[in-house]
Structure formats: C-alpha cells, structure tokens
C-alpha cells in the first residue's frame, strides 16, 4: 500500500465536534471556500516520503497542479517529574544544521498506536518507562499547506528509569529542565522543533491555570 493511502488522521473521538456558531458557518458554507481535488498522481515515493501532484481547483475557479507531500505520522512525549521539570535532549538536526532542545519521540510504526510509539521511543531514547497512561494533548499538522504528517503530542507524568538508552544517535546530552527555564530557551532560539514547542507551551499554559 502506498503512503498516499495509509495515513491515520485520528478518529472522530479525537476530534470533538464544533458547532456552527463556533465554526462561523455550516458545512455547506465552508465548502464555498474549499479547494477541490480532481485527481492526484505520485511523482516520487519511498518508505519515508511520497510526493504527488494534485489537480486542484481554487474557489475562484482557477485550476492547476499543486505539490502534496506525505510523511509518516509521528508522536512526541513530554515527560514531567515531581519537581516540575521536563526531560529534554540537546541534539543536532542536520537538515537545517542546528542544535536545539527536543523531547523524545519518533515515527509511528505500521499498525502502532501513537501512545505505543511514545512508550517505545521514550524507552529507546531515554531509558525511562511510562508508569501511567499518558495524556494525549493534540494531533496537529506541522506544514499544513503542502505536507500531511499527523503529529501527536503527549504528556507523561509518571516515569521511572529502568535502563540505559539503546538509541545512541539521538542526543549529545540530556537534562531534566525546569519549566521556569523554558521561556528563556525559546527566546534564545534553543527550542526549534514544532512538537517540542507545542508540548512545553501547553505545560506552561496549563500550569499557570
């Protein structure tokens, strides 16, 4: 099966309904400004990325081909301890050639639930095991205009160290970072990963509440 067919964008239970008043109109109203896809053809495909051209029509009637990129789904976890610290990894990303603090996470394997992904990735990358059910915060699309790659964010407040990390290519160093220090790291550009930004800002917002 190609990647075009195998993305899971979440069940209805993960996407609560928004009434017409909140959404600003009915589903029929929304379709007035929907872009219409008349067809799609792959131009490059492997296990990691699929690039297609979509025959698309915009609301004003213009019709043209538009690139669409499919990437695997991913899951990210913010592990928080009793001292209000979050476990982070200082690592290099060769594509933008930058160093930044990130949270554990990785790609969702075929047939795997994202909650299973974060448990597996946390153990592999950090040596910590989750001791309670993680909280699912959100599923989001990081580059929604061109790329589809569902990213799931989780918070885990119960973890225990059970082993040394088996994944040796992920981090230069790791640290339990106090949440109070997160805003300064963001301001300094030391957190650049979108999933990490969403997760730590969620922690800061909910803590202030």
Wavefront OBJ file of the C-alpha trace (Angstrom):
o trace
v 0.000 0.000 0.000
v 1.385 3.424 -0.874
v 1.822 6.209 1.655
v -0.941 8.051 -0.138
v -3.401 5.598 1.379
v -2.007 4.775 4.786
v -2.088 7.928 6.913
v -4.250 7.880 10.029
v -5.531 11.356 10.830
v -7.240 10.329 14.055
v -10.683 9.054 14.899
v -13.796 11.114 15.431
v -13.349 10.645 19.166
v -10.042 12.528 18.945
v -11.664 15.434 17.079
v -14.600 16.799 19.082
v -17.362 18.417 17.037
v -17.511 22.205 16.847
v -20.989 23.657 16.493
v -21.912 26.047 13.691
v -21.727 29.115 15.923
v -18.135 28.323 16.902
v -17.075 27.434 13.382
v -18.674 30.525 11.868
v -20.989 28.695 9.479
v -22.397 25.399 8.308
v -20.535 22.651 6.496
v -22.258 23.798 3.312
v -20.965 27.338 3.885
v -17.444 26.025 4.408
v -17.487 24.216 1.072
v -17.775 27.581 -0.700
v -14.096 28.234 0.068
v -12.869 24.634 -0.088
v -10.174 23.754 -2.601
v -11.345 20.840 -4.775
v -9.007 17.970 -5.687
v -9.947 16.424 -9.050
v -7.136 13.882 -9.128
v -3.695 13.016 -7.799
v -0.629 11.354 -9.287
v 2.562 10.245 -7.491
v 5.854 11.625 -8.808
v 8.196 10.182 -6.151
v 7.684 7.549 -3.470
v 9.671 5.548 -0.940
v 9.076 4.306 2.618
v 9.848 7.737 4.108
v 8.283 10.263 1.749
v 5.761 10.432 -1.067
v 5.437 13.444 -3.340
v 2.384 13.828 -5.553
v 0.858 16.382 -7.896
v -2.778 17.197 -7.217
v -5.126 18.571 -9.878
v -6.690 21.257 -7.698
v -9.311 23.938 -8.226
v -9.486 27.042 -6.016
v -12.757 28.771 -5.002
v -12.332 31.421 -7.723
v -12.358 28.683 -10.372
v -8.649 28.597 -11.181
v -7.349 25.091 -11.804
v -3.700 23.998 -11.598
v -1.382 21.293 -10.240
v -0.146 21.606 -6.661
v 2.547 19.593 -4.880
v 1.477 17.457 -1.929
v 3.946 15.672 0.344
v 3.112 12.701 2.558
v 5.370 11.973 5.538
v 4.849 9.296 8.207
v 2.898 10.129 11.351
v 4.937 10.936 14.457
v 4.429 11.055 18.221
v 6.211 13.159 20.855
v 6.128 12.968 24.656
v 6.884 15.498 27.377
v 7.927 13.568 30.483
v 7.390 15.685 33.604
v 8.690 14.824 37.083
v 7.558 15.792 40.597
v 9.842 18.857 40.569
v 8.071 20.398 37.571
v 10.919 19.548 35.227
v 10.661 18.193 31.696
v 13.106 15.695 30.199
v 14.835 17.149 27.135
v 17.553 16.145 24.691
v 20.149 18.503 23.207
v 20.640 17.303 19.662
v 21.794 18.269 16.184
v 19.454 18.359 13.198
v 21.466 18.085 10.009
v 18.741 19.285 7.602
v 18.603 22.875 8.980
v 22.074 22.359 10.554
v 21.132 23.478 14.037
v 21.317 22.342 17.639
v 18.268 22.532 19.877
v 16.487 21.031 22.867
v 13.856 18.454 21.908
v 11.516 15.963 23.530
v 11.662 12.196 22.952
v 9.580 10.902 20.077
v 9.615 9.312 16.675
v 7.699 7.879 13.769
v 4.588 5.781 14.322
v 5.234 2.261 13.056
v 2.678 0.494 10.859
v -0.160 -0.848 12.998
v 1.067 1.040 16.050
v -0.995 3.374 18.220
v 0.759 6.745 18.829
v 0.586 6.098 22.586
v 2.562 2.904 21.991
v 5.031 4.885 19.906
v 5.902 7.303 22.687
v 6.307 4.496 25.221
v 8.676 2.696 22.848
v 10.596 5.825 21.872
v 10.942 7.021 25.475
v 12.471 3.707 26.484
v 14.808 3.558 23.485
v 15.951 7.190 23.660
v 15.972 7.830 27.421
v 15.793 4.526 29.305
v 12.629 5.698 31.071
v 9.424 3.649 31.160
v 5.989 5.230 31.453
v 4.273 4.141 34.658
v 0.837 5.605 33.934
v -1.321 6.334 30.906
v -0.042 9.437 29.082
v -2.303 12.399 28.338
v -2.991 12.989 24.643
v -2.822 16.752 24.131
v -3.345 17.271 20.418
v -2.861 15.973 16.911
v -1.555 18.665 14.583
v -0.134 19.076 11.077
v 3.249 20.880 11.140
v 3.224 22.089 7.492
v -0.449 22.009 6.635
v -0.261 23.923 3.336
v 1.851 21.373 1.475
v 2.696 18.440 3.755
v 0.495 15.925 5.567
v 2.210 14.325 8.559
v -0.005 13.885 11.640
v 1.944 14.651 14.820
v 0.613 13.514 18.204
v 1.647 15.294 21.411
v 1.518 13.514 24.786
v 2.283 14.432 28.394
v 3.579 11.700 30.746
v 3.676 12.482 34.459
v 4.693 9.038 35.674
v 8.071 7.675 34.529
v 10.801 5.546 36.052
v 14.366 4.873 34.931
v 14.678 1.182 34.038
v 17.640 1.020 31.666
v 20.232 2.939 29.718
v 19.162 4.304 26.316
v 19.666 1.911 23.419
v 19.389 4.639 20.787
v 22.823 6.280 20.516
v 22.208 8.666 17.607
v 19.597 10.965 19.118
v 21.231 13.266 21.667
v 24.535 14.888 22.620
v 23.285 15.265 26.188
v 20.061 15.136 28.163
v 18.684 17.074 31.110
v 15.667 17.494 33.333
v 14.904 21.134 32.535
v 12.795 23.193 34.993
v 9.692 24.601 33.337
v 10.693 28.041 34.640
v 13.670 27.949 32.257
v 11.657 27.058 29.151
v 10.645 30.641 28.131
v 14.294 31.733 28.110
v 15.276 28.745 25.962
v 12.501 29.590 23.491
v 13.543 33.256 23.392
v 17.146 32.220 22.737
v 16.088 30.031 19.794
v 17.222 26.883 21.563
v 13.885 25.093 21.050
v 13.133 24.935 17.331
v 11.201 21.683 16.957
v 7.488 22.376 16.444
v 6.255 19.439 18.523
v 8.501 20.359 21.406
v 7.320 23.974 21.277
v 3.661 22.933 21.376
v 4.196 20.489 24.240
v 6.210 22.776 26.522
v 3.936 25.753 25.901
v 0.956 23.557 26.752
v 2.701 22.701 30.033
v 3.340 26.370 30.791
v -0.220 27.443 29.958
v -1.898 24.693 31.949
v 0.460 25.234 34.887
v -0.448 28.928 35.055
v -4.116 27.988 35.172
l 1 2 3 4 5 6 7 8 9 10 11 12 13 14 15 16 17 18 19 20 21 22 23 24 25 26 27 28 29 30 31 32 33 34 35 36 37 38 39 40 41 42 43 44 45 46 47 48 49 50 51 52 53 54 55 56 57 58 59 60 61 62 63 64 65 66 67 68 69 70 71 72 73 74 75 76 77 78 79 80 81 82 83 84 85 86 87 88 89 90 91 92 93 94 95 96 97 98 99 100 101 102 103 104 105 106 107 108 109 110 111 112 113 114 115 116 117 118 119 120 121 122 123 124 125 126 127 128 129 130 131 132 133 134 135 136 137 138 139 140 141 142 143 144 145 146 147 148 149 150 151 152 153 154 155 156 157 158 159 160 161 162 163 164 165 166 167 168 169 170 171 172 173 174 175 176 177 178 179 180 181 182 183 184 185 186 187 188 189 190 191 192 193 194 195 196 197 198 199 200 201 202 203 204 205 206 207 208 209
